[in-house]
Amino acid sequence: MNMDTSEYLLLIVLMAATTVVTRSFFFMVGGSRRMPGWLQKSLGYVPAVALSAILAPDLLMTHGALVEPWQNIKLLAAIAATIFFLYTRHLLGTLVFGMLCYTILRLWWVV
């Protein structure tokens, strides 16, 4: 199914409108109301959950099928990078170490 220019434009406008509405919802509802404490605390977990939702399918699946953990070089590199981060707490070093592990596993491991 091919989309023409007008459909792409409509899609972009709808995505922008959705983003504006969802990000400004609490401002539009009313300025005098405060969010409950439990909701404020819950919103602190949103970035971690969103990142997990983005990364999990890529780490656990290949071509739409689950991969055995011992055969999944992406998962092995992610585990190594996580251990590195927990030990050092250095974000840039973790990125470099994770990519180095992935590259070595990819070149060395025949899957």
C-alpha positions in Angstrom: 0.0 0.0 0.0 1.6 3.2 -1.1 0.8 6.5 0.5 0.7 9.8 -1.4 1.9 13.2 -0.2 -1.5 14.3 1.2 -1.8 11.1 3.3 1.7 11.7 4.7 0.8 15.3 5.5 -2.4 14.3 7.2 -0.5 11.7 9.2 2.1 14.3 10.4 -0.7 16.7 11.3 -2.6 14.1 13.3 0.6 12.9 15.1 1.4 16.6 16.0 -2.1 17.2 17.3 -1.9 14.0 19.4 1.4 15.0 20.8 0.2 18.5 21.7 -3.0 17.2 23.3 -1.4 14.5 25.4 1.5 16.7 26.6 -0.7 19.6 27.5 -3.7 17.7 28.9 -3.1 18.7 32.5 -2.7 22.3 31.6 -6.0 22.3 29.6 -8.0 20.5 32.4 -7.5 23.3 34.9 -4.6 25.2 36.5 -6.0 25.2 40.0 -6.0 21.5 40.4 -2.9 19.6 41.5 -2.0 16.1 40.4 -2.4 13.5 43.2 0.9 12.3 44.7 0.5 8.8 43.5 0.1 10.0 39.9 3.2 12.3 40.2 5.2 9.3 41.6 3.9 7.0 38.8 4.9 9.5 36.1 8.5 9.1 37.2 8.5 5.6 35.9 7.3 6.5 32.4 10.7 7.1 30.8 12.0 3.7 31.9 8.9 1.9 30.8 8.9 3.7 27.4 12.6 2.8 26.9 11.9 -0.8 27.8 9.0 -1.0 25.4 11.2 0.2 22.6 14.2 -1.9 23.4 12.6 -5.2 24.5 11.3 -6.3 21.0 14.7 -5.5 19.4 16.6 -7.4 22.1 14.4 -10.4 22.3 13.2 -11.0 18.8 14.6 -11.4 15.3 12.3 -11.3 12.3 9.2 -11.4 14.6 10.3 -14.6 16.5 11.8 -15.0 19.9 15.4 -15.9 19.9 17.0 -18.3 22.5 18.9 -16.2 25.1 22.2 -18.0 24.6 22.0 -17.4 20.8 21.0 -13.8 21.0 24.1 -11.6 20.7 22.1 -8.4 21.1 20.8 -9.6 24.5 24.2 -10.8 25.6 25.8 -7.5 24.7 23.0 -5.6 26.5 23.5 -7.8 29.6 27.3 -7.1 29.5 26.7 -3.3 29.0 24.2 -3.3 32.0 26.8 -5.0 34.2 29.4 -2.5 33.1 27.1 0.4 33.9 26.1 -1.0 37.3 29.8 -1.3 38.1 31.1 2.0 36.7 28.0 4.3 36.4 29.6 5.8 33.3 27.1 6.3 30.5 29.4 7.0 27.6 31.7 4.2 28.7 28.6 1.9 28.8 27.6 2.8 25.2 31.1 2.2 23.9 31.5 -1.0 25.9 28.1 -2.3 24.8 28.8 -1.6 21.1 32.3 -3.2 21.4 30.7 -6.3 22.9 28.1 -6.4 20.2 30.7 -6.0 17.5 33.0 -8.7 18.9 30.1 -11.1 19.3 28.7 -10.4 15.8 32.1 -11.0 14.2 33.0 -14.0 16.4 29.7 -15.7 16.8 28.1 -17.6 13.9 24.4 -17.6 14.2 
